[in-house]
Amino acid sequence: MTNSNNGFFGKFGGRFVPEELEKILIELESAFSHYIKDKDFLNELEELRNDYIGRPTPLMYAKNLSEKIGGAKIYVKLEGLAHTGAHKINNAIGQALLAKRMGKKKVIAETGAGQHGLATAAACAKLGLECSIYMGEIDVKRQQPNVASMELYGAKVVAVKRGGRGLKDAVDMALEDWVKDLSDTHYLLGSAVGPSPYPDIVRTFQSVIGRELEKQIEEKKLNVKALIACVGGGSNAIGFFEPFIEKQSPKLIAVEGGGISMKLGENAVRMKNPHAKDFTAQGYKSKFILKENDEIAETMSISAGLDYPGVGPQLAYLGESGRIEFTYATDKETVNAVKEFAKNEGVIFALESAHAGAKAMEYAKNYNKDDVIIVNMSGRGDKDIFITSPIFRPNEWKNFLKSELERLEKNVDIHKF
Ligand SMILES: *Cc1c(COP(=O)(O)O)cnc(C)c1O
């Protein structure tokens, strides 16, 4: 079992919330432990995984790149082929189905860049649940493609106008609204963070990745030495690692957002960072990056999904106990990995996942050619085109955006609908 001990993973985790919230989290915990053993629930989840998400996702041998590097064979779990483009749908579908079984009519969720909002909006559309996504006003402005898709799925996007108008403010406001309107609403948290029982629930729904991988390793008879995943809150990593945590091998490697430097405010490294300390925030205890005055610090990463000051309590625990080795990739290494996997393998990694890809390329050199290392491609890179294009082809992209604006201003096509 990799479950928490009463919500705790060693000294991390817990449920640090007001009393009225604690009550509903206890209700959620007991509903989850009931339905996760219920045959009908599991059958419906299985069908949604197969026919809606598109599971199992493939395990691909990155042959060209492996041979070019000349070390271990690199394999890639293509989680980005899951519906909506990333692993987030595994958790969104699981929790939305749980909410429905609990008799909830409405789902609320927070989102930063919009990937979790997108997955949640899609899951709610599929399962016939009303959906509101809380998003900082700044993120609403920056992430219009995802906002457009969420609205197309029928979700209401609530622009949060207080504080820094970012992810943290979206979480705070979603929690407050939940407390006001508890009885028919489920709060669908997007990563392996937050108060207990969320880290256990999210890991359980994401562990479908690791379970499939275990089978695929056996079918392909692979001599696996290491698994590598990126870590924002930690949901894709903990789900990918889950069946292997209690074993001695393979080595488990977690990659954080190294940003542009190790200076405070220029990265999102929570482990082995002198600015990160044991701290309790957003309902749980873990490692958080703090400023001198012990306020939560701003973070920086080229990938929105890794740009978070805290880390899942179970990962923090496993990092300190030594079972998981933590490292980081810089923005520069990450962009290079996107290019290498695209050119050599015909696969565009999401920027988050490319952090893991970068370390796989580096670590492959330490092994010989019968050894295998596997990287979790948590998402595909289509969503990053507004970030990567200005880097890879700045002038062409600028001209494209200008011509799109002109086209809109002339109002072509629009009147037809
Ligand atoms: C959100 C996201 C992440 C980071 O979240 P985790 O909970 O750490 O997995 C990583 N990759 C992609 C593609 C994402 O969308």
The ligand as a MOL file (V3000), in Angstrom:
LIG
                    3D

  0  0  0     0  0            999 V3000
M  V30 BEGIN CTAB
M  V30 COUNTS 15 15 0 0 0
M  V30 BEGIN ATOM
M  V30 1 C -0.5810 20.0670 -15.3410 0
M  V30 2 C 0.4690 19.3620 -16.0560 0
M  V30 3 C 1.6340 18.8690 -15.4040 0
M  V30 4 C 1.9300 19.1300 -13.9550 0
M  V30 5 O 1.0260 18.5820 -13.0510 0
M  V30 6 P 1.3460 17.3110 -12.1580 0
M  V30 7 O 0.2220 17.2670 -11.2040 0
M  V30 8 O 2.6750 17.5340 -11.5060 0
M  V30 9 O 1.3880 16.1410 -13.0500 0
M  V30 10 C 2.5500 18.1470 -16.1320 0
M  V30 11 N 2.3750 17.9230 -17.4500 0
M  V30 12 C 1.2880 18.3830 -18.1210 0
M  V30 13 C 1.1800 18.1040 -19.5720 0
M  V30 14 C 0.3140 19.1130 -17.4470 0
M  V30 15 O -0.7600 19.5670 -18.1170 0
M  V30 END ATOM
M  V30 BEGIN BOND
M  V30 1 1 1 2
M  V30 2 1 2 3
M  V30 3 2 2 14
M  V30 4 1 3 4
M  V30 5 2 3 10
M  V30 6 1 4 5
M  V30 7 1 5 6
M  V30 8 2 6 7
M  V30 9 1 6 8
M  V30 10 1 6 9
M  V30 11 1 10 11
M  V30 12 2 11 12
M  V30 13 1 12 13
M  V30 14 1 12 14
M  V30 15 1 14 15
M  V30 END BOND
M  V30 END CTAB
M  END
